[in-house]
Amino acid sequence: MTTDTAKSQAVVDGDQSVPAPVEVPPTGEEINLDASENYFNRELSLLQFNYRVLKQALDTTHPLINRLIFCCIFSSNMDEFFEIRVAGLRQQMKYGRETIGADGMMPEQALGEISRVAHEYINEQYDILNNVLIPEMERENIHFVRRREWTQEQAEWVRNYFEDEILPVVSPIGLDPSHPFPRLVNKSLNFIVELDGKDAFGRETGMAIVPAPRSLPRLVRLPDEVCNGGDNLVFLSSMIHAHADELFPGMEVKGCYQFRLTRNADLELEDDLEDLASALRGELLSRRFGDGVRLEVADNCPEELVQFLLTEFGLTERDLYQVHGPVNLTRLMAVGSLVDRPDLTYSGFSPSIPRQIRSKESMFDAIRKRPILLLHPYENFSPVVDLLRQAAKDPQVLAIRQTLYRTGADSEIVEALADAARRGKEVTAVIELRARFSEAENLELASRLQEAGVIVVYGVVGYKTHAKMILIVRREEGRLRRYVHLGTGNYHAANARLYTDYSFLTCDESIGDDVNKLFQQLTGMGKALKIKKLFHSPFTLHSRLLSLIDREAGFGEKGRIILKFNGLTEIQLIKALYRASQAGVKIDLIIRGICCLRPEVPGLSDNIRVRSIVGRFLEHTRVYYFGNNGRPEVYCSSADGMERNLLSRVETAFPIEDPALVARLREDLDTYLADNCQAWMLQPDGSYIQNQPGEGEERFASQLVLLERLTGKT
């Protein structure tokens, strides 16, 4: 990346949210693996990941509009961080259920550190937006036109737009004894308005709230005929500010200020529910009106109004974020669709399809010849959809079973399942209703599939079904053969263009039998069945991972471990890695987000390196590689190295045994390990330093290398 590395490093190194450096114990003194200084706080580690995303907005190797989108993704990530992580800490304190993690930090202390660091990061975000991105977009003739800059023609157009589109749907709310403070929707854009004068009924409360209609776009493109060239965009908030007096006829508007409340959006469901779907429908409504956890306010809002809002929402100064710009930056993602500038966005590419399945033969024939491994988005997701489509129409297919976590009710996969059911096949869908922020969509999906005749079950209460599995039963030559898809990501075609994930297609008998047993456990009842090749949570995955790490430790310096996760927090797993490092095993961890393990500490983790890859695509693959003394064992999985995945979800890890595919996976992992510009290295003190090419060394961006290797595009 072309950002100022020294400056970036100083910012992160100066972040006191990370624990102090570990003191090296005297020679011969055994390190206590339970000591809190050996672990990073998970919430602060997640914050640092969000910061790495924000830093992409300064990386000029990304196209300009995509840099703006990274700035917006940071906002979206921070929204979820407050809705779930901060809300969870506040709930612990509210109900006296404080728990201390391995890092030893109490919730109150963590909230204080989160506030300090989040304020720093958000201030930097607005600095990047106002002083870097917007000026660069101006130079590209893309303008965010402020009220003070409107020409007479533009002001007239805005007035007409306000009267035609905004005024008919906006509902200003004056505050008085008969109009208490309204219950505002989570993350909605609102305005607090100072008023002077009396209304028609003689009321003079002096204050009102104006919720911005959620049906209206937050960013509107001005017509070319009222502009002097270029792309000209105006904020909805500017339009409401400019015409706030029309919402309160006969009164003087002394001030109008944006604010936005973030609420607790985590859903709490009891484990003994009789009807999960009905309970979830009720909880989804409450999500919009949970307890407040963060207040964002325009930085020009008077202090007395700020304090009024804090009091109204039961928040303190620690929860207040006064920002220099729009309070809902996530909505700036609309720029990509409002501005036709392909030169300022990533060029498109066509995901490749392996030669093995390019021919017109059926997917079943191709899979019988050899197992198939696809890496999305570089390789097309369409073979997975084609397999289901062909299965739906194939008279030899008797049954289809599939897990669905995030899919979308209108997806091609859902249509294929519905088609199969309408054709009389036995189709079962295990839908996880509690996929966070996809609950409403999954309820709709369940209804649609049930109407088509699909048997729909909701997994196991208390254990989210996060495994990605398809099982197709087909009659061939007088016997039944099982075809299986196992993946690291969701059955979501849009995500398959943005997330890196592996898809594995096989008709291996043992794997087919294992997947069949897993579906039996999910849809029926009974004791855990013996599984031959797969590891599965919550029964064997955790223990098998620990035993494989311990086996590598037994090889000492000949041991080799490479693990690729989205997050690593599970303490027993971390301790096993510490022990393996102490035994001399070379360990590389590719952890996109949260990492509670402290690497490269003398005597503790000398042999462990941790890197985070952040780039155009969201790294989502989970791969476990064990050297096994020259006979590598490799697994792909739906599970991260986190407590929830290993101990309280339904997950799978599946072996890749074909030698060519094992070699291909190792090559992919080595590509990540060779990255010298998109990789951020975790330091022993908890800071992250971005890799930079050495003198005379060419840039090696892992995602670009994979893109060129698999699609021929750069």
Phi and psi in degrees as a GROMACS rama.xvg file:
@    title "Ramachandran Plot"
@    xaxis  label "Phi"
@    yaxis  label "Psi"
@TYPE xy
-102.211  14.0743  THR-2
-72.3451  162.538  THR-3
-72.8862  101.093  ASP-4
-63.1186  -41.9264  THR-5
-60.826  -43.4116  ALA-6
-64.4575  -44.7338  LYS-7
-59.4748  -44.0116  SER-8
-63.4483  -40.621  GLN-9
-62.948  -38.9952  ALA-10
-61.658  -48.1919  VAL-11
-72.1953  -42.1675  VAL-12
-62.9441  -30.9671  ASP-13
-79.16  -0.352639  GLY-14
-74.5904  105.521  ASP-15
-79.0774  5.45877  GLN-16
-71.911  -18.6061  SER-17
-88.5099  150.065  VAL-18
-62.1497  158.49  PRO-19
-67.6875  155.074  ALA-20
-55.7645  146.47  PRO-21
-77.2867  136.5  VAL-22
-79.9977  134.682  GLU-23
-71.2227  125.838  VAL-24
-69.3488  153.818  PRO-25
-58.197  150.729  PRO-26
-53.4677  132.326  THR-27
90.8118  -12.5598  GLY-28
-85.1523  127.881  GLU-29
-75.2163  135.804  GLU-30
-80.1825  134.486  ILE-31
-84.1599  108.769  ASN-32
-68.0591  -14.5049  LEU-33
-88.3732  -7.65244  ASP-34
-62.5023  134.734  ALA-35
-62.8047  -27.7752  SER-36
-70.1307  -6.25877  GLU-37
-87.8387  3.07585  ASN-38
-136.647  143.857  TYR-39
-92.3461  151.544  PHE-40
-71.5017  130.585  ASN-41
-67.0942  -36.7763  ARG-42
-68.5945  -41.9204  GLU-43
-69.1645  -32.7081  LEU-44
-66.2995  -39.1516  SER-45
-64.9954  -39.1555  LEU-46
-58.602  -40.5686  LEU-47
-65.4499  -35.2946  GLN-48
-61.219  -45.4302  PHE-49
-58.742  -35.5186  ASN-50
-66.2522  -38.5002  TYR-51
-63.5764  -35.0333  ARG-52
-64.2944  -45.0411  VAL-53
-58.7291  -38.9806  LEU-54
-63.1484  -19.682  LYS-55
-64.4941  -23.2598  GLN-56
-67.6044  -17.5957  ALA-57
-98.8484  -5.26763  LEU-58
-85.4937  106.441  ASP-59
-76.0979  -0.149656  THR-60
-77.4424  -16.0485  THR-61
-85.6955  144.908  HIS-62
-61.4637  153.875  PRO-63
-59.4073  -47.21  LEU-64
-65.3054  -35.2311  ILE-65
-67.56  -31.3779  ASN-66
-64.2202  -40.8236  ARG-67
-62.0932  -39.7117  LEU-68
-64.6009  -38.3482  ILE-69
-59.165  -39.6694  PHE-70
-61.1226  -38.6475  CYS-71
-71.074  -39.0405  CYS-72
-61.3966  -38.2396  ILE-73
-56.0497  -44.8607  PHE-74
-61.5049  -44.9552  SER-75
-62.0252  -42.9257  SER-76
-62.5967  -41.0488  ASN-77
-68.1177  -35.382  MET-78
-56.335  -51.0802  ASP-79
-65.3042  -35.7683  GLU-80
-58.5478  -45.1039  PHE-81
-72.9214  -40.6488  PHE-82
-62.2157  -34.1145  GLU-83
-111.211  -58.0986  ILE-84
-73.1812  -51.9079  ARG-85
-65.2983  -40.9991  VAL-86
-59.6757  -39.381  ALA-87
-64.0224  -41.3276  GLY-88
-64.9157  -40.9982  LEU-89
-65.6411  -36.6823  ARG-90
-64.6363  -39.9599  GLN-91
-56.8001  -44.8453  GLN-92
-70.8493  -38.9776  MET-93
-61.0461  -38.8548  LYS-94
-105.856  12.0606  TYR-95
64.8698  36.2253  GLY-96
-115.587  36.9827  ARG-97
-58.135  131.996  GLU-98
-122.576  146.39  THR-99
-108.689  125.467  ILE-100
-78.0659  -178.93  GLY-101
-62.0103  -22.8497  ALA-102
-77.7464  -8.69166  ASP-103
80.3013  8.36605  GLY-104
-92.0337  127.272  MET-105
-75.7347  155.193  MET-106
-54.2524  -41.1522  PRO-107
-62.329  -43.2334  GLU-108
-65.4365  -42.0676  GLN-109
-62.6213  -42.0838  ALA-110
-62.9431  -37.9188  LEU-111
-63.6654  -44.1694  GLY-112
-68.0075  -39.7235  GLU-113
-59.7541  -44.9582  ILE-114
-60.8739  -45.9902  SER-115
-61.9692  -47.8376  ARG-116
-70.6403  -42.9062  VAL-117
-62.6752  -40.0712  ALA-118
-60.3779  -42.6034  HIS-119
-61.7295  -46.4017  GLU-120
-67.5699  -42.2443  TYR-121
-68.7751  -37.7077  ILE-122
-60.5536  -40.8911  ASN-123
-66.4883  -37.1139  GLU-124
-58.2417  -48.0952  GLN-125
-69.0995  -30.6536  TYR-126
-64.7056  -43.1061  ASP-127
-63.1465  -44.2111  ILE-128
-62.416  -50.7314  LEU-129
-76.5935  -34.4978  ASN-130
-107.598  -8.59554  ASN-131
-122.958  -61.4762  VAL-132
-69.7161  -49.0985  LEU-133
-63.3669  -45.0896  ILE-134
-59.987  -38.1925  PRO-135
-67.2631  -35.7952  GLU-136
-70.179  -34.8833  MET-137
-58.4467  -42.5019  GLU-138
-65.6525  -22.6789  ARG-139
-93.0974  11.6661  GLU-140
67.5153  30.8156  ASN-141
-112.726  119.247  ILE-142
-120.798  131.84  HIS-143
-94.3524  103.126  PHE-144
-84.7235  116.006  VAL-145
-80.3279  162.1  ARG-146
-57.1798  -42.5387  ARG-147
-66.7175  -13.67  ARG-148
-100.383  -4.48392  GLU-149
-65.2022  134.435  TRP-150
-76.7817  171.823  THR-151
-60.9482  -39.5207  GLN-152
-67.3357  -39.5605  GLU-153
-67.9677  -41.8875  GLN-154
-62.0068  -38.3975  ALA-155
-67.6434  -40.5031  GLU-156
-63.1376  -42.1268  TRP-157
-62.5401  -41.8348  VAL-158
-59.3003  -45.3061  ARG-159
-63.8358  -41.377  ASN-160
-62.9011  -41.9859  TYR-161
-61.0813  -45.9924  PHE-162
-70.9302  -32.8866  GLU-163
-87.0029  -37.3644  ASP-164
-109.813  -32.8388  GLU-165
-97.6765  -52.0617  ILE-166
-55.6312  -39.275  LEU-167
-67.4681  -18.1019  PRO-168
-117.739  -8.93505  VAL-169
-82.8065  146.359  VAL-170
-128.34  87.934  SER-171
-66.8018  143.433  PRO-172
-126.48  108.047  ILE-173
-74.0956  141.467  GLY-174
-97.109  117.817  LEU-175
-155.442  178.79  ASP-176
-55.5589  -29.026  PRO-177
-93.8566  -5.81017  SER-178
-129.389  78.9247  HIS-179
-66.8503  170.034  PRO-180
-57.1645  128.639  PHE-181
-70.1268  156.742  PRO-182
-86.3137  101.344  ARG-183
-85.7967  143.213  LEU-184
-71.6758  144.834  VAL-185
-50.8972  128.433  ASN-186
64.137  16.1489  LYS-187
-79.0944  150.819  SER-188
-81.9272  129.686  LEU-189
-138.744  165.295  ASN-190
-130.667  137.427  PHE-191
-103.613  128.451  ILE-192
-118.174  130.787  VAL-193
-90.6848  130.216  GLU-194
-123.859  153.738  LEU-195
-133.636  139.92  ASP-196
109.991  177.344  GLY-197
-111.302  146.506  LYS-198
-89.0714  -170.432  ASP-199
-62.3265  -23.7366  ALA-200
-98.4745  5.52602  PHE-201
84.6198  11.2054  GLY-202
-82.5408  143.835  ARG-203
-143.838  65.1721  GLU-204
-73.6642  -26.6103  THR-205
82.7474  3.55923  GLY-206
-151.289  146.052  MET-207
-149.72  160.476  ALA-208
-118.287  135.187  ILE-209
-122.236  103.962  VAL-210
-75.2354  129.237  PRO-211
-71.2881  130.081  ALA-212
-56.4673  126.249  PRO-213
-69.6008  -17.0108  ARG-214
-79.2531  -11.1024  SER-215
-98.4258  145.508  LEU-216
-67.0566  146.781  PRO-217
-84.5212  -11.6349  ARG-218
-137.541  128.538  LEU-219
-124.991  137.269  VAL-220
-86.5601  125.595  ARG-221
-71.8891  141.287  LEU-222
-61.854  146.74  PRO-223
-59.9036  -31.4207  ASP-224
-68.3587  -16.1117  GLU-225
-106.335  14.2939  VAL-226
-128.681  163.612  CYS-227
-104.348  49.9201  ASN-228
92.7154  164.192  GLY-229
80.2149  -173.682  GLY-230
-105.378  124.2  ASP-231
-122.444  120.658  ASN-232
-120.172  142.785  LEU-233
-129.588  141.545  VAL-234
-80.539  141.781  PHE-235
-55.912  -39.5402  LEU-236
-60.3816  -36.2934  SER-237
-65.5194  -39.1623  SER-238
-64.5085  -43.0918  MET-239
-67.9766  -41.0904  ILE-240
-57.1612  -46.8393  HIS-241
-64.3366  -28.9231  ALA-242
-123.514  27.2638  HIS-243
-61.2996  -30.9472  ALA-244
-64.3782  -25.8612  ASP-245
-72.6176  -16.7011  GLU-246
-80.6896  -16.4126  LEU-247
-134.152  69.4379  PHE-248
-58.7644  135.491  PRO-249
84.6751  -3.27393  GLY-250
-116.345  157.445  MET-251
-95.0365  125.124  GLU-252
-88.8696  109.78  VAL-253
-84.942  -21.2904  LYS-254
-172.825  149.872  GLY-255
-142.611  122.045  CYS-256
-135.232  134.996  TYR-257
-72.3597  146.369  GLN-258
-154.047  164.125  PHE-259
-152.203  129.884  ARG-260
-107.352  129.159  LEU-261
-99.5462  132.143  THR-262
-114.137  164.014  ARG-263
-62.205  119.185  ASN-264
-116.286  11.9516  ALA-265
-79.7605  139.985  ASP-266
-96.7231  135.856  LEU-267
-116.248  115.399  GLU-268
-121.187  138.863  LEU-269
-71.1123  153.634  GLU-270
-78.6229  -15.4034  ASP-271
-107.457  35.493  ASP-272
-68.0618  144.112  LEU-273
-84.9386  -31.4568  GLU-274
-140.049  98.8314  ASP-275
-62.1668  -43.0324  LEU-276
-61.9658  -44.2705  ALA-277
-65.2906  -42.8012  SER-278
-62.792  -39.1696  ALA-279
-68.1954  -38.415  LEU-280
-59.2899  -39.6884  ARG-281
-67.2021  -40.0686  GLY-282
-69.2653  -32.1601  GLU-283
-61.2483  -35.3265  LEU-284
-66.0194  -40.6195  LEU-285
-68.5923  -25.5985  SER-286
-56.6449  -35.5941  ARG-287
-70.0753  -15.314  ARG-288
-132.853  33.5396  PHE-289
-69.0275  177.685  GLY-290
-60.0745  144.302  ASP-291
-69.2031  142.151  GLY-292
-128.127  -18.0487  VAL-293
-153.737  139.83  ARG-294
-120.613  119.82  LEU-295
-103.654  130.979  GLU-296
-137.47  143.573  VAL-297
-59.2202  140.029  ALA-298
-71.8698  -5.83236  ASP-299
-95.3311  5.65173  ASN-300
-72.2936  130.251  CYS-301
-58.5841  149.173  PRO-302
-59.3058  -38.9452  GLU-303
-65.9507  -33.1542  GLU-304
-73.4582  -37.0026  LEU-305
-60.4614  -46.9929  VAL-306
-65.0227  -35.5855  GLN-307
-60.1444  -45.1492  PHE-308
-67.1644  -43.0111  LEU-309
-58.7166  -43.5094  LEU-310
-64.9056  -42.0565  THR-311
-61.1444  -36.4718  GLU-312
-97.8286  3.20442  PHE-313
67.1141  35.4031  GLY-314
-114.511  168.272  LEU-315
-121.02  177.593  THR-316
-56.7434  -31.9284  GLU-317
-61.6685  -27.0582  ARG-318
-95.7717  3.19607  ASP-319
-97.3114  131.961  LEU-320
-127.158  103.905  TYR-321
-92.7208  118.145  GLN-322
-117.177  148.747  VAL-323
-98.8982  76.6148  HIS-324
148.878  -170.169  GLY-325
-58.9663  143.534  PRO-326
-85.4729  -6.64819  VAL-327
-124.232  68.1038  ASN-328
-65.2553  -23.2666  LEU-329
-56.2416  -32.7341  THR-330
-68.0162  -12.4613  ARG-331
-69.0352  -10.9713  LEU-332
-57.9817  -21.1464  MET-333
-64.2014  -17.222  ALA-334
-55.3592  -39.4948  VAL-335
-57.6826  -33.5651  GLY-336
-92.6688  -20.6037  SER-337
-85.7615  -21.307  LEU-338
-116.347  124.026  VAL-339
-92.1937  80.4364  ASP-340
-132.884  76.468  ARG-341
-60.6525  -21.0525  PRO-342
-72.5286  -12.419  ASP-343
-109.275  11.1153  LEU-344
-129.671  167.602  THR-345
-59.9543  138.048  TYR-346
-72.098  147.343  SER-347
-72.9805  163.658  GLY-348
-146.549  156.712  PHE-349
-100.863  114.01  SER-350
-57.0224  141.363  PRO-351
-82.3151  163.049  SER-352
-123.805  124.645  ILE-353
-54.8717  146.994  PRO-354
-54.1197  -33.6215  ARG-355
-57.8511  -28.6776  GLN-356
-121.711  19.5249  ILE-357
-80.0292  -24.8872  ARG-358
-71.8459  174.696  SER-359
-82.0685  -1.54888  LYS-360
-66.7994  164.25  GLU-361
-71.2944  155.967  SER-362
-61.2886  -33.5007  MET-363
-63.2127  -43.1098  PHE-364
-62.8517  -42.7354  ASP-365
-64.0226  -42.6231  ALA-366
-69.0308  -34.1107  ILE-367
-63.8199  -33.6084  ARG-368
-68.4024  -39.0251  LYS-369
-169.626  142.368  ARG-370
-62.6227  151.315  PRO-371
-118.021  134.657  ILE-372
-123.1  122.923  LEU-373
-115.125  140.784  LEU-374
-114.209  106.189  LEU-375
-84.7307  151.155  HIS-376
-89.074  0.499545  PRO-377
-64.9649  -35.3801  TYR-378
-110.286  144.548  GLU-379
-66.6883  144.642  ASN-380
-81.748  -11.5286  PHE-381
-59.3749  -32.1463  SER-382
-59.6713  -31.3005  PRO-383
-67.7714  -43.5138  VAL-384
-65.8472  -42.1082  VAL-385
-60.9133  -39.2358  ASP-386
-58.7072  -45.5441  LEU-387
-68.5465  -40.0564  LEU-388
-61.5094  -46.0199  ARG-389
-64.978  -37.9513  GLN-390
-63.9835  -37.2485  ALA-391
-63.4243  -36.3791  ALA-392
-92.8237  -19.014  LYS-393
-72.7744  120.273  ASP-394
-67.2086  -16.886  PRO-395
-81.8031  -14.6576  GLN-396
-81.5488  127.574  VAL-397
-100.05  -36.7734  LEU-398
-148.849  149.059  ALA-399
-134.46  132.798  ILE-400
-128.867  141.228  ARG-401
-151.884  143.686  GLN-402
-94.001  142.708  THR-403
-131.82  119.979  LEU-404
-109.595  -61.9158  TYR-405
-127.68  117.314  ARG-406
-135.759  -48.8144  THR-407
99.4817  128.615  GLY-408
-66.0895  -22.1408  ALA-409
-103.227  18.2383  ASP-410
-76.7658  159.729  SER-411
-64.9615  -31.6663  GLU-412
-65.5869  -43.2805  ILE-413
-63.237  -40.6836  VAL-414
-63.6665  -38.5214  GLU-415
-65.9293  -40.8361  ALA-416
-64.1468  -43.7749  LEU-417
-63.7801  -40.9224  ALA-418
-61.9927  -42.6887  ASP-419
-61.5237  -42.0306  ALA-420
-65.8409  -40.9409  ALA-421
-65.0799  -25.3841  ARG-422
-85.9698  3.8721  ARG-423
94.2417  8.17275  GLY-424
-81.476  156.828  LYS-425
-83.3332  105.33  GLU-426
-117.538  126.756  VAL-427
-124.055  130.059  THR-428
-119.045  124.488  ALA-429
-97.6642  104.123  VAL-430
-102.709  127.019  ILE-431
-89.1714  102.273  GLU-432
-68.0776  -22.0702  LEU-433
-96.9738  21.5899  ARG-434
-64.0874  114.423  ALA-435
-55.8969  129.037  ARG-436
67.8778  7.02248  PHE-437
-118.886  12.5725  SER-438
-62.1465  -47.4252  GLU-439
-63.6406  -41.4584  ALA-440
-63.5143  -38.4159  GLU-441
-71.9008  -32.4661  ASN-442
-62.7241  -42.8049  LEU-443
-64.3516  -41.1965  GLU-444
-60.1982  -45.4808  LEU-445
-59.5654  -43.4249  ALA-446
-62.9708  -42.2391  SER-447
-64.7116  -42.8184  ARG-448
-67.6005  -39.4039  LEU-449
-62.3429  -38.5861  GLN-450
-63.8497  -27.2769  GLU-451
-85.8401  -5.2977  ALA-452
99.5154  9.56249  GLY-453
-77.3078  137.882  VAL-454
-77.0942  117.939  ILE-455
-112.008  126.931  VAL-456
-126.134  160.058  VAL-457
-110.94  27.9999  TYR-458
72.1616  -146.383  GLY-459
-117.62  122.611  VAL-460
-59.9642  131.713  VAL-461
95.6308  -13.9746  GLY-462
-133.866  102.862  TYR-463
-60.6894  135.372  LYS-464
-87.5076  101.122  THR-465
-107.259  -8.07681  HIS-466
-66.2263  146.718  ALA-467
-112.157  103.163  LYS-468
-140.188  138.878  MET-469
-127.205  134.806  ILE-470
-126.575  123.972  LEU-471
-119.987  125.503  ILE-472
-104.714  121.75  VAL-473
-129.812  138.849  ARG-474
-87.6505  124.056  ARG-475
-137.856  121.687  GLU-476
51.1229  45.7583  GLU-477
80.4035  5.13799  GLY-478
-136.058  164.458  ARG-479
-96.0405  133.63  LEU-480
-121.211  139.626  ARG-481
-102.7  130.642  ARG-482
-109.882  139.216  TYR-483
-131.354  139.354  VAL-484
-116.198  130.782  HIS-485
-127.626  139.159  LEU-486
-139.916  165.321  GLY-487
-96.178  -9.843  THR-488
-130.233  -175.956  GLY-489
-84.1747  160.988  ASN-490
-84.1301  64.2615  TYR-491
-131.547  110.187  HIS-492
-61.2257  -36.5008  ALA-493
-66.7986  -43.5383  ALA-494
-62.5972  -33.5172  ASN-495
-66.389  -12.0776  ALA-496
-94.7556  -11.3452  ARG-497
-119.231  -26.0556  LEU-498
-104.588  145.87  TYR-499
-86.9076  125.678  THR-500
-150.862  152.038  ASP-501
-99.5151  141.617  TYR-502
-118.913  132.397  SER-503
-121.84  124.503  PHE-504
-118.499  125.954  LEU-505
-153.617  160.039  THR-506
-123.776  24.4375  CYS-507
-53.867  128.733  ASP-508
-63.0589  -43.5346  GLU-509
-65.9615  -42.374  SER-510
-65.6855  -41.8619  ILE-511
-60.0187  -39.9773  GLY-512
-66.7209  -40.6171  ASP-513
-61.3971  -47.0719  ASP-514
-64.3987  -37.6407  VAL-515
-60.3064  -42.3474  ASN-516
-66.0455  -37.1547  LYS-517
-64.5921  -40.1263  LEU-518
-66.2576  -35.3396  PHE-519
-60.5898  -41.662  GLN-520
-66.9038  -34.8501  GLN-521
-75.5281  -37.2373  LEU-522
-97.0773  -23.7203  THR-523
-112.35  -152.502  GLY-524
-140.66  153.501  MET-525
148.896  176.832  GLY-526
-70.0416  157.066  LYS-527
-61.0276  130.507  ALA-528
-87.8617  154.129  LEU-529
-73.2628  125.475  LYS-530
-107.259  136.207  ILE-531
-85.3856  -51.7223  LYS-532
-115.385  -33.1811  LYS-533
-80.6357  150.09  LEU-534
-99.8456  143.706  PHE-535
-144.722  139.03  HIS-536
-88.0101  150.324  SER-537
-93.1705  23.3698  PRO-538
-100.093  -56.1096  PHE-539
-119.866  -17.0441  THR-540
-61.8178  -47.0178  LEU-541
-61.447  -49.9992  HIS-542
-66.4816  -37.0034  SER-543
-68.8937  -38.6494  ARG-544
-60.5251  -45.1248  LEU-545
-61.1234  -42.004  LEU-546
-69.2104  -35.1592  SER-547
-68.0101  -38.2919  LEU-548
-64.9514  -44.1409  ILE-549
-63.3498  -36.1276  ASP-550
-61.8991  -43.1998  ARG-551
-62.7934  -35.8436  GLU-552
-60.6141  -33.3341  ALA-553
-66.7142  -20.8864  GLY-554
-84.5823  -6.83029  PHE-555
60.981  -133.137  GLY-556
-66.7991  -13.9118  GLU-557
-84.1069  -7.71982  LYS-558
-73.1548  152.734  GLY-559
-148.65  127.555  ARG-560
-132.956  131.756  ILE-561
-129.723  120.582  ILE-562
-121.943  132.105  LEU-563
-118.45  114.408  LYS-564
-126.889  167.29  PHE-565
-86.5323  -27.2375  ASN-566
-156.417  150.224  GLY-567
-134.738  108.338  LEU-568
-132.907  -17.9208  THR-569
-70.0706  121.411  GLU-570
-68.6467  -39.8491  ILE-571
-64.0518  -36.0911  GLN-572
-65.6416  -43.4884  LEU-573
-63.3713  -42.8247  ILE-574
-61.7992  -40.0229  LYS-575
-62.7973  -38.9685  ALA-576
-67.4475  -38.3869  LEU-577
-59.7292  -45.4837  TYR-578
-64.1467  -39.5113  ARG-579
-65.0267  -39.6927  ALA-580
-61.8559  -43.0089  SER-581
-63.9792  -26.6263  GLN-582
-81.7731  -5.04141  ALA-583
103.836  1.6939  GLY-584
-69.1745  133.412  VAL-585
-81.3392  122.043  LYS-586
-126.34  127.211  ILE-587
-118.026  126.881  ASP-588
-115.451  126.274  LEU-589
-108.759  96.9021  ILE-590
-117.81  109.565  ILE-591
-61.3983  -47.8882  ARG-592
-115.853  -112.102  GLY-593
-65.6982  133.481  ILE-594
-141.296  114.559  CYS-595
-91.1247  -7.32552  CYS-596
-79.972  138.691  LEU-597
-100.031  112.855  ARG-598
-88.0108  162.964  PRO-599
56.4334  33.4987  GLU-600
-92.5272  122.959  VAL-601
-53.7446  130.178  PRO-602
83.339  -16.2766  GLY-603
-112.137  -52.8425  LEU-604
-144.224  38.3163  SER-605
-51.3087  -36.349  ASP-606
-98.5991  11.5587  ASN-607
-108.009  126.484  ILE-608
-117.045  139.295  ARG-609
-124.896  129.877  VAL-610
-133.342  151.878  ARG-611
-120.623  126.087  SER-612
-99.1072  121.522  ILE-613
-128.663  123.475  VAL-614
-160.794  -153.025  GLY-615
-58.0845  -41.4802  ARG-616
-104.592  150.655  PHE-617
-81.7077  116.145  LEU-618
-67.4057  121.487  GLU-619
-135.651  -5.7041  HIS-620
-70.0908  144.099  THR-621
-119.367  120.274  ARG-622
-134.456  134.777  VAL-623
-117.352  115.855  TYR-624
-116.368  126.205  TYR-625
-125.364  125.02  PHE-626
-63.1818  -35.1342  GLY-627
51.4136  42.4878  ASN-628
55.6395  44.7577  ASN-629
94.1497  -3.85723  GLY-630
-121.048  76.0217  ARG-631
-55.8626  140.496  PRO-632
-115.174  128.789  GLU-633
-130.757  136.251  VAL-634
-130.148  143.057  TYR-635
-106.565  155.99  CYS-636
-154.578  159.21  SER-637
-88.1204  -3.89806  SER-638
-107.582  136.696  ALA-639
-87.6334  173.857  ASP-640
-86.2376  54.1121  GLY-641
-124.496  154.736  MET-642
-54.7036  -45.2494  GLU-643
-62.2029  -40.4813  ARG-644
-70.9454  -40.8195  ASN-645
-86.9024  -23.0031  LEU-646
-123.435  -20.4629  LEU-647
-138.211  25.5949  SER-648
-134.3  166.186  ARG-649
-94.5972  112.476  VAL-650
-133.754  162.094  GLU-651
-133.039  149.217  THR-652
-126.736  128.333  ALA-653
-121.369  139.231  PHE-654
-77.392  143.946  PRO-655
-106.879  112.267  ILE-656
-109.823  -22.852  GLU-657
-62.1114  124.542  ASP-658
-55.4709  -38.8559  PRO-659
-66.65  -37.6458  ALA-660
-73.1037  -35.0633  LEU-661
-61.2698  -44.5306  VAL-662
-64.3152  -38.1567  ALA-663
-64.7457  -43.0326  ARG-664
-62.7405  -41.6163  LEU-665
-64.0425  -38.3055  ARG-666
-63.158  -41.5173  GLU-667
-61.6871  -45.1683  ASP-668
-63.2389  -42.3657  LEU-669
-63.4725  -30.7732  ASP-670
-63.0627  -43.8965  THR-671
-64.0321  -39.6452  TYR-672
-70.0142  -20.827  LEU-673
-91.2578  -3.21784  ALA-674
-61.7133  127.32  ASP-675
-117.373  17.347  ASN-676
-147.487  -27.9558  CYS-677
-99.3572  -2.4712  GLN-678
-96.2615  135.908  ALA-679
-112.594  124.61  TRP-680
-94.2757  126.403  MET-681
-77.108  129.28  LEU-682
-95.9644  162.426  GLN-683
-59.7231  -26.1218  PRO-684
-88.5044  1.50875  ASP-685
97.5773  -7.15309  GLY-686
-79.8641  162.506  SER-687
-117.775  134.352  TYR-688
-118.167  128.37  ILE-689
-75.7043  130.823  GLN-690
-62.6559  145.791  ASN-691
-134.209  144.122  GLN-692
-59.0232  140.72  PRO-693
-72.1589  172.91  GLY-694
-59.9004  125  GLU-695
78.2386  2.03219  GLY-696
-94.3118  137.459  GLU-697
-76.979  152.885  GLU-698
-62.8923  137.222  ARG-699
-131.495  93.4742  PHE-700
-96.9008  115.212  ALA-701
-56.0054  -44.2999  SER-702
-66.0689  -37.901  GLN-703
-67.9622  -37.3066  LEU-704
-64.2327  -44.1063  VAL-705
-65.3975  -38.0562  LEU-706
-61.794  -45.2743  LEU-707
-69.481  -39.8861  GLU-708
-64.7982  -39.123  ARG-709
-98.5249  -21.245  LEU-710
-122.705  -15.1525  THR-711
81.2666  2.76372  GLY-712
-101.286  157.679  LYS-713
